Amino acid sequence: MSEPFDLAVIGGGVNGAGIARDAAGRGAKVLLLEAGDLAQGTSSASTKLIHGGLRYLEHYEFGLVRESLTERETLWKIAPHIIHPLRFVLPWVEGLRPRWLLRLGLFLYDHIGGRKTLPATRTVDLRQHAAGVPLKGGFSTAFEYSDGWVDDARLVVLNAMDAVERGGTVKTRTRVTSARREGELWRIEAGNEFFFARALVNAAGPRVLEVEALAGESPDYAMRLVRGSHIVVPALFDHPYSYFFQLPDGRIFFAIPYERHFTLIGTTDVDHAGTLDKIEASAEEIAYLCDGTSRYFGKAITPADVVWTYSGVRPLVSDNSGKPEAATRGYRLDLSEAEAGVPLLSVYGGKITTYRHLAEEAVDLMAARLPALSGPGWTRSAALPGGDFAIDGLEPLKAELARDFAFLAADDVDRIARAYGTRARAWLAREQGRDFGGGLRQAEVDYLVAEEWAVSAEDVLWRRTKLGLRLSKAEVAGLKEYLGQ
């Protein structure tokens, strides 16, 4: 038997990748196992926001909101290429939440999370504001506040890359089929291989209970699976603001500038009882988002306008709340008792914004049982790959790339800088090779395969990039052929 790993992590979503990174940086020998591609499930199907969760205040989740707000600027500083601030516009609508309640919520939002760099809330007149132009007439008062945007799938990949650069091992397309304690080790079977580890982390997201069963454990928590669906339509506006809209049923949705030429709209909250293998938006969800959008914008949209949809299942800790949107977005960490044998830590719930803090807390908890985890948390200030520049350094970086690589179109420069940051030069300086369309060239594809675990066209076009929105069917076929699909 080869030397065992100190820590094996099951699940290549944001929590699993974050835990693997943190543990590797503290000196542990770490293995991350993922059944599919990194971020293939829930972690690439979010609303792409680093946010406190304004609506969670209604459900009195003040601790979660405070934690999330604190993390906003922390994450922006360590990943200023894939994370950037957004200003949201929240129109007041007569008959829905009263004006005073919105203003009170935003006052708390500004003050309970240690906001330092992001600008504060202000009241605006939509009749005089750029965000009012594409809306229907009749809207006047609105509130403009700050939150952040993130490329969620790349956040996962960059955490996994950093774990490897700090000595970890990442194996994708390696499904765990059994895990059991053997003496002082976990014996894990995955992808026709056996691995041994001194401790195990179950970060399988919606499949957390399945992995618990594989490990022979009886979970202490019930899970509530809630599907969130999004639609993408051609751009409904050409200004940089995003929208937070209310609906008469009490729910909310966002409309956000997306990939330079589109608008992202979502999300829904629907209890999910179907398979986890293929999660799709229902016709009812698509119609709901179209109808909600059409209540506000001057240009009505229908399902025929939708160019892409995506859906993910959020694994929420069941708290006996009624409506899906009221279920807690908090998380639980469950560490097995010492008398049970070698440790198992299971992660229940969580959200993109709190992943780093969750990972730090998980590794701190495990450190008492795993001597290889030495030293304090370190991820609060260490940049993710490509993010080693100042939070106001993106535009200078884009200018440098445009100057040094004149073959790039303006859209390409923007996309590449926001995806790779300072790591872009690792492949831009190479012979570019074949052009697959949409600004995607062979050098980039080769880099994604060699350094970022991309295997399929879907990995490249919908997780490492979003160029699936740009390429034609023929161009996609050419990429598949190149990748041997």
Beta strands, then each sheet from edge to edge (+ up, - down):
strand 1: 7-10
strand 2: 30-33
strand 3: 49-50
strand 4: 83-91
strand 5: 122-125
strand 6: 141-150
strand 7: 169-171
strand 8: 176-182
strand 9: 185-190
strand 10: 193-197
strand 11: 200-202
strand 12: 223-234
strand 13: 242-246
strand 14: 252-258
strand 15: 262-266
strand 16: 270-271
strand 17: 308-317
strand 18: 331-335
strand 19: 344-349
strand 20: 435-437
strand 21: 440-441
sheet 1: 7+ 2+ 1+ 11+ 19+ 18-
sheet 2: 3+ 6- 4+ 13+ 14- 15+ 12- 16+
sheet 3: 3+ 6- 5+
sheet 4: 3+ 6- 4+ 13+ 14- 15+ 12- 17+
sheet 5: 8+ 9- 10+
sheet 6: 20+ 21-
end
